[in-house]
């Protein structure tokens, strides 16, 4: 049987650092709207280029927004899984202590 030892402090700091990086996506999106106008002006307001630029920036904005949403969902899932693991460990310890106090356990289990 595998032995797991999850450091909740390390998990927490990793999740916070990842969340901070993911939050950067929103600041990355802000300048995009200004670029469309600048590029359109530089291209001489070309009828073919401006709609293509708008389409590109709309697509990239959606892609970055979706990435941020997925990252946050993953972080929430990782935090929930870690919490469930720790709570499960605590429940097992409580059960073991209760059974030991009642004399239901004859020897201490060991990990192999």
C-alpha positions in Angstrom: 0.0 0.0 0.0 1.3 3.4 -0.9 2.0 5.9 1.8 1.0 9.5 1.1 2.2 12.5 3.0 0.7 15.7 1.7 2.0 18.9 3.1 -1.0 21.2 3.2 1.2 24.3 3.6 3.1 23.4 0.4 -0.2 22.7 -1.4 -1.6 26.0 -0.3 1.4 28.1 -1.3 1.5 26.3 -4.7 -2.2 27.0 -5.3 -1.8 30.6 -4.3 1.2 31.1 -6.6 -0.7 29.5 -9.5 -3.8 31.6 -8.8 -1.6 34.7 -8.9 -0.2 33.8 -12.3 -3.7 33.0 -13.6 -5.0 36.3 -12.4 -2.5 37.9 -14.8 -4.6 36.8 -17.7 -7.2 39.5 -17.0 -4.5 42.2 -17.0 -3.1 40.7 -20.3 -6.5 41.2 -21.9 -6.9 44.9 -21.1 -4.4 46.3 -23.7 -5.8 44.2 -26.5 -8.8 46.5 -27.1 -6.5 49.4 -27.7 -4.4 47.5 -30.2 -7.2 46.9 -32.6 -7.8 50.6 -33.0 -4.0 51.3 -33.4 -3.6 48.5 -35.9 -6.7 49.5 -37.9 -5.4 53.1 -38.2 -1.9 51.9 -39.2 -3.4 49.7 -41.9 -5.3 52.6 -43.4 -8.7 51.4 -42.2 -8.6 48.6 -44.8 -12.0 46.9 -45.2 -10.5 43.4 -45.1 -7.9 43.9 -42.3 -10.0 45.6 -39.6 -12.6 42.8 -39.4 -9.9 40.2 -39.5 -8.1 41.9 -36.6 -11.3 42.2 -34.7 -12.0 38.5 -35.2 -8.4 37.6 -34.1 -8.6 39.7 -30.9 -12.1 38.4 -30.1 -10.9 34.8 -30.4 -7.7 35.4 -28.4 -9.7 37.2 -25.7 -12.1 34.2 -25.4 -9.2 31.8 -25.4 -7.4 33.6 -22.5 -10.6 34.0 -20.6 -11.4 30.3 -20.9 -7.8 29.4 -19.8 -8.2 31.5 -16.7 -11.6 29.9 -16.0 -10.2 26.4 -16.4 -7.2 27.1 -14.2 -9.4 28.5 -11.4 -11.6 25.4 -11.6 -8.5 23.2 -11.4 -7.3 25.1 -8.4 -10.6 24.8 -6.7 -10.6 21.0 -7.4 -7.1 20.6 -6.0 -8.0 22.5 -2.8 -11.1 20.4 -2.3 -9.2 17.2 -2.9 -6.5 18.2 -0.4 -9.1 19.1 2.2 -11.0 15.8 1.7 -7.7 13.9 2.0 -6.8 15.6 5.3 -10.3 15.2 6.7 -10.2 11.5 5.7 -6.9 11.1 7.5 -8.3 12.7 10.6 -11.5 10.5 10.5 -9.3 7.4 10.2 -7.2 8.5 13.2 -10.3 9.2 15.3 -11.7 5.8 14.4 -8.4 4.1 15.2 -8.1 5.8 18.5 -11.7 4.9 19.4 -11.2 1.3 18.5 -7.8 1.2 20.4 -9.5 2.7 23.5 -12.2 0.0 23.3 -9.6 -2.8 23.0 -10.6 -3.7 19.5 -7.1 -3.4 18.1 -4.4 -5.8 19.2 -1.4 -4.4 17.4 -0.4 -1.1 15.7 -0.5 -1.3 11.9 2.7 -0.6 10.0 3.3 0.7 6.5 5.2 -1.7 4.2 
